[in-house]
């Protein structure tokens, strides 16, 4: 996945060097030569991440970061300060200004690129939630929310470390605002993490009783902890492990020995973001569920699709990222209703929706398109990958048996799937034309014998 990076530096040689390195890694790079210009570009161009120098004439990087993080249009954009300043006080000042990270020059390229990719993944997920919320707001079924840190609610932190004395030292650096739990056995910790509903998980990357990278990977794979921020504590200079941790999905990191003044702003940033995302999700789900979801399957309905797919299409066109759409139709569904009854038909639709929903990512949009037809929109997805997903889903559906009528009957269904992508769309392409191409591919799949995947021709 590429990213749109805004690089800010008043010295052209520094800016050009960083721009060249990023372009060589296939990042889309924008530039700004001052804090004021960076703020304007961030508001108008909405980059995925901002790399911000500190020492600039007029408005320095600290002030620019504070303004970016206080403006609703740019508060969600990750900011990484990249500067020659190497004092711990400068690092802490940057984090307290709202920066997501503070890297001191010379920065190792591999570490910088890993940080950019890590923060971009986080922003992609946040953007999708923000876009879904905006869609609901435009439909008049979601109320505007205002972020409230709710200082009366304890901030729940879970520390995983197989050394008790290191847990004690870390706890000593945390004040009474935090409700801290800890675990020395990583296997036990996995179970506690899934059931604890924590705001932040801190993991010592020097754990010996289990591979800490595997521990982080497991936490990221569980549905209950997929969105819980993870902060890793790594040895100074252990770039290899840090890069792997960021690629796996760790949100932030600290190096030992841990500085209390750096620990606090990093924890605060992660918990603030997590609670903001939680508010977006809960407000969206509670207000939108009845209005824009199909009551039988729990998927989004056609009303929601009509509004949201246009936004997904425009975002893909604006960022030059592909959008793929697949339309799925259960084969011979009328015959199923006639044979087993409409209650059994409803059970099959529910089972199909569950299987379909389990096969897509969090950023994908799964809808009941009408009757026995369903639609999946997959942003940032080439049709080649969409075809792989569709074929896997088709095979799973064809081999799965559905128990009906209290176990008296067994049904086995198949599905026909049509796929279209913006990759090969016309110059005047839009979301409706994209659906039409997918629908034509579906018609071809049904005409050619059903139970197959057909991709729309260019």
C-alpha positions, 0 to 999 in steps of 0.5 A: 500500500502506497501513501501520500506523504507531505514533507516539510523543511525550509532547506531545499537540499534536505527536502529534496533528499528525503523526497527522493528517498521516499519516491524510491520506495514508491510513496507519493510525495508533496512538499512544503517549505514552511509551517504555514504552507504545511498547514494549508497543504494539509487542509487542502490535500489531506496527506496520509502522513506529514514529515515535519522539520522543527527548526524553521523560520517564522512558525517552527515545527512545534507550533505547526504541529499544535495547529495541525492537531487542534484543527478538525480537518487535520487532527487525524493526520499522523505527524512525524517530526524529523529533525537534527535536534537530539535533546530529550527535552526537544523530543518530549516537546514534540510529543507533547505538541501532538506528534506521533513520533520524533525521529532524530537525523540521521534517520535510518531509512528502513526505520523511517519507511516502516514508521510511515507504513505503520502510521499510514495503515492506522490512518487508512482504518481511521479514514474509513471509520470517518467516512462511514460516519460522514455518510451516516451524518449526510443521511441524517441518521448519525448525530454529530459527536464531540470528542471527550477525553472523559477524565473520570473514566480510568485509562486501562493499561495492560503490561506484558513482561516476564520480569516483575522488576521491570513491570514495577519500574514501569508502574512507578512512572504512571500516575493514578489516572491509569488503571494498570494490570500486568502479566508475566506469562505471555500465554496467560496474557493473550487470554487476558488481553482478549477479555480485558477491554484495555485502552493500551497494551504495553509489551516488552520486546525482550520477553524470553519465554515467548517470541514477542513478535509472535505475541504482537501478531497474535494480539493483532489477529484477535477480533477483540484486540484488533483495534487496541493500540500496542506500545512496544518497549525495545532495546536501544539500537534494535532496529530490526526488531522495531521494524518487524514490530511496526510491520506487524501492527505495533502502534508506537514504541519506546526505547530503554531506559524508559523516560517518564516524560516521554512515556506519558505523552506517548501513552496519552496519544495512543489512548486519545486516538483509541477512544476517538475511534471507539466513539466513532464506531459506537456512535455510528453503529448505534445510530445507523444500525436501524436505518441503513442495515438489512434486518435479516442479514445485518449487512448494510442495505442498498440505501447506505450503499448508494451514498457510501459507494460514491464516496469510496469511488471519489476517494479512490479516484482522488488518491489514484487507488483502485476500487473493485466491486463484486456482485454475488447471486445465490444460484437457483434461490427460488427453487430453494424457497419452493422446496424448503419454505421461506423460513429456510430461505431466510436461514440460507440468506443469513448463513450466506451473509455470515460467510461473506462477511467473514471473508472480507476485511474491515475496510471493505463494504458488504451489502445486501443488494436486494433479494438473494443478491449481495455486493462487496466493495473493496477499496485499495484493491486490484481486480486480481486480488478481488478475483482471488477473494471471490474464488475462495468464497465461491469454493467455501460456499459450494462445500458448506452444508446448511442445516434447515428445519431443526436438522430435518433438511440439509441444503447446499448452495452455490453462488455466481459472482461478477467483478469489476474494477476502476483499473480498466474503467472508462474516462467518465467512470463513476460508481454506477457504471462500476456496478453496471460492469460488475452486474454484466459480469454476473449475468455472464457467470449465470449464463455460462452455467452458474457457480463461477467467477467472471471478471468484467472485460476492460 
